[in-house]
Each structure stands twice: as structure tokens, then as C-alpha cells.
Amino acid sequence: MNIALIVGNIIALIAAVIMMYTGYVKNKKKIIFLQTVQIGMSVISNLVLGGISGAVVNAVSCVRNIVCYKNKLDMKAKMIFVVVTTILTIAFNNLLFIGLLPLAASLTYIVFITEKNVIKFKIMTIATLIMWGIYDLCIQSYTAACFDFLTVVTNAIAIVQIRKGLYKGVDRNGYPIKKQK
């Protein structure tokens, strides 16, 4: 078995565990910090596994998270990240159409990051993770693909729970319920 395949998947597994842990963290700054660490590890995993365009997209996302951490992610900054991500991904894409999936996922995420409707946000998350899942399978990042799939499933379950009225703090249409004073 190829040592790069093993190392890349171990790094991807550690990154996925960190990402799962952020689901339990309540502080937004800490979440962004942990996601930045996770994305940095994903950059390394992608490089080890030969996924250059994924590494490029994740590297730009890492910088985007740092800017967000410092509360500087305004519309102008978002547009700069869109342009930089697009240019760098096209320049370094080594996997043709498959290499464009991380770009499509990143652009989708940037566009919908401010969506207030929880159902729409979860649908966006599902769509981006399907793109990442396909990409991860193609670069043989099996641990990342597995976690992509599990996250798709958990988001789909959450959408069903929201529609049934079982999701705290959100109405059946996916809008946050405002607390009455």
C-alpha cells in the first residue's frame, strides 16, 4: 500500500474529527479557529494525495477564516476571495472537471454563507459536501469522503426534523424563531 495514501488519509481523519468537534463548540471565535486548523490539515492531506486544486481552495478558505476571525469579512472581502480562489484553482487545477469541484463548492459556500433560513443553509451544505465527496473519492481521500457522506446524512436528517417541527429554535419552514422578551 502507498505510504502517501495512508498518511494523507490519517491527516484527513484528524481534520474530520476536529471538524466534528466544532459541532459541540458554542463560541463562534473558537469554531472559526478550529475550522481554520481543520482546513490547514485538509490542505496538507490534499497535497499529500495529489489534490492540488483542493489544496488551493482550502488554503484560500483558511485565509478567509482568519479574516472572518478578525471580523473583517465584508462583501468586498468576499468578492476578493471569490476572484482569488477562481484564478488560483484554474491555474493549479490538475484534475480537469473533478478539480473544479472544490471551486464550485467554495463559491457556493461563499454565496450562501449569510443565509438565515436553516433549511436552505443545510441544503447548501449538502450540495457542497457532495461536491467535496466526489473530489475526495477521486483523490483517494477515503476518510474525508466518509465524513462528507456522514455530514450529508446528518444534514438531511436535520431538514426532516425541522419540517416535522422537532428542531429547537427553528420553525417548520427553516426560519429561526425569535425569542420573545
Buried (B, 14 or more C-beta within 10 A) or exposed (E): EEEEBEBBBEBBBBBBEBBBEBEEBEEEEEBBBBBBBBBBBBBBBBBBBBBBBBBBBBBBBBBBBBBBBEEEBEEEEBEBBBEBBBEBBEEEBEBEEBBBBBBBBBBBBBEBEEBEBBBBBBBBBBBBBBBBBBBBBBBBBBBBBBBBBEBBEBBBEBBEEBEEEEBEEBBEEBBEEEEEE
